[in-house]
């Protein structure tokens, strides 16, 4: 899923930790059939704790706001 946001051949040299946190928040908020239509974020927070995700700067993104395109990382 990372390649949806960062296409093959695109340099990752310019990415900051904030960019990576944002990208991972969007990827991990995307529901998966294999997880009974839960997102990895939901499943992890149920099994472990939301506190761990907060410490990792991973936030839950509402389904209608998930962006898995290169535009996610465009600085505005």
MARDOLUM-46112 format. One record per residue (C-alpha): residue in one letter; x, y, z. Coordinates in pm, 1 decimal, always signed. Layout:
% MARDOLUM-46112
[rec "A" [X Y Z]]
...
This chain:
% MARDOLUM-46112
[rec "X" [+0.0 +0.0 +0.0]]
[rec "X" [+297.3 +228.2 +44.3]]
[rec "X" [+343.9 +219.2 -334.3]]
[rec "X" [-4.7 +365.6 -380.9]]
[rec "X" [+117.7 +677.3 -201.2]]
[rec "X" [+480.3 +666.3 -320.1]]
[rec "X" [+491.4 +522.7 -673.7]]
[rec "X" [+783.1 +301.3 -775.4]]
[rec "X" [+1077.4 +510.8 -889.9]]
[rec "X" [+986.2 +804.2 -666.2]]
[rec "X" [+1257.3 +914.4 -425.4]]
[rec "X" [+1182.5 +886.2 -56.1]]
[rec "X" [+1474.6 +1109.3 +41.0]]
[rec "X" [+1251.3 +1412.2 +98.5]]
[rec "X" [+1014.7 +1238.2 +342.8]]
[rec "X" [+1007.6 +1351.5 +702.6]]
[rec "X" [+897.0 +1145.6 +1000.9]]
[rec "X" [+573.8 +1348.7 +997.6]]
[rec "X" [+513.6 +1243.6 +634.7]]
[rec "X" [+571.1 +878.8 +722.8]]
[rec "X" [+342.0 +901.2 +1028.6]]
[rec "X" [+68.9 +1055.0 +812.7]]
[rec "X" [+106.4 +790.2 +543.6]]
[rec "X" [+100.8 +505.7 +796.3]]
[rec "X" [-205.1 +653.3 +967.7]]
[rec "X" [-393.0 +648.7 +637.6]]
[rec "X" [-272.7 +299.8 +541.4]]
[rec "X" [-351.2 +151.4 +882.3]]
[rec "X" [-697.4 +310.4 +889.7]]
[rec "X" [-799.0 +134.4 +567.8]]
[rec "X" [-1036.2 -158.3 +637.4]]
[rec "X" [-926.3 -504.0 +522.1]]
[rec "X" [-1146.7 -801.2 +434.0]]
[rec "X" [-893.0 -1036.4 +592.6]]
[rec "X" [-939.9 -854.0 +923.0]]
[rec "X" [-1320.2 -895.0 +919.2]]
[rec "X" [-1357.5 -550.9 +763.4]]
[rec "X" [-1163.2 -387.4 +1043.8]]
[rec "X" [-864.4 -167.1 +992.1]]
[rec "X" [-524.5 -264.8 +1132.8]]
[rec "X" [-557.4 +41.5 +1357.1]]
[rec "X" [-889.0 -81.8 +1502.4]]
[rec "X" [-761.0 -433.7 +1555.0]]
[rec "X" [-435.5 -322.2 +1716.6]]
[rec "X" [-608.0 -78.7 +1951.5]]
[rec "X" [-855.4 -350.4 +2054.3]]
[rec "X" [-586.3 -609.0 +2129.2]]
[rec "X" [-327.6 -377.5 +2277.2]]
[rec "X" [-391.5 -13.6 +2349.4]]
[rec "X" [-464.2 +315.1 +2179.2]]
[rec "X" [-185.3 +457.6 +2399.0]]
[rec "X" [+79.4 +269.0 +2201.8]]
[rec "X" [-53.8 +404.4 +1873.1]]
[rec "X" [-55.5 +755.2 +2018.5]]
[rec "X" [+309.2 +718.1 +2121.2]]
[rec "X" [+387.5 +605.5 +1764.5]]
[rec "X" [+202.7 +911.9 +1627.0]]
[rec "X" [-44.1 +687.4 +1442.6]]
[rec "X" [-394.9 +831.9 +1432.0]]
[rec "X" [-724.6 +686.1 +1317.6]]
[rec "X" [-840.8 +844.8 +992.4]]
[rec "X" [-1216.9 +838.3 +919.2]]
[rec "X" [-1297.8 +610.1 +623.6]]
[rec "X" [-1425.2 +896.4 +407.8]]
[rec "X" [-1097.6 +1089.2 +458.2]]
[rec "X" [-847.5 +812.4 +378.0]]
[rec "X" [-617.8 +913.3 +94.8]]
[rec "X" [-389.3 +651.7 -57.4]]
[rec "X" [-263.3 +864.6 -345.6]]
[rec "X" [+56.5 +1066.2 -397.2]]
[rec "X" [-144.9 +1382.8 -323.7]]
[rec "X" [-143.2 +1281.6 +45.1]]
[rec "X" [+216.5 +1397.4 +82.6]]
[rec "X" [+193.3 +1717.6 -120.4]]
[rec "X" [+286.8 +2009.1 +104.4]]
[rec "X" [+25.0 +2284.4 +106.4]]
